[in-house]
Amino acid sequence: MTGLFILLDAATADAVRGPGATDAVLAPVPLADGLTWALPVAVLADPAHAAHHARLAGCPQRAVAAQDWPTAAGPASPDQ
């Protein structure tokens, strides 16, 4: 995945996860740090998720590098 992403904490990810006004679903993806989730910024322009636009627009946004995504081994832990 490349491009600009909305960064979410666990509580926000839980609050927005699930179906929108149509069959569209928000599914935040965890990053390797185990504390942050991401959604593409394109969801801010999708009317199916209008109920979450205000909340998501207030979250930080940035590009997410390849090394920020989890590997098959799972999220990074402090002892790794």
C-alpha positions, 0 to 999 in steps of 0.5 A: 500500500502506498499513498497518504493515510489517516492515522488512527489510535485503537479507540478511533479505529474501533469507532469507525470500523464496520459498514458505512451507509452502503455495503462499503466497509471501513477496515482500519489496518494495523501498523507494525508498531501495534498502536496505530491503524491506518485508512486511505485518505480517499475515505474522506471523499467517499459519501458511504462513510460520511458519518465518520468524515468529521472524526477522521478529518481531525486525525493526523495524515501521512505517507506510510512507508513499507517498513511501517506495515506489519510483516507475517511475524505480526506487530513489533514488540518492545523486546524485538 
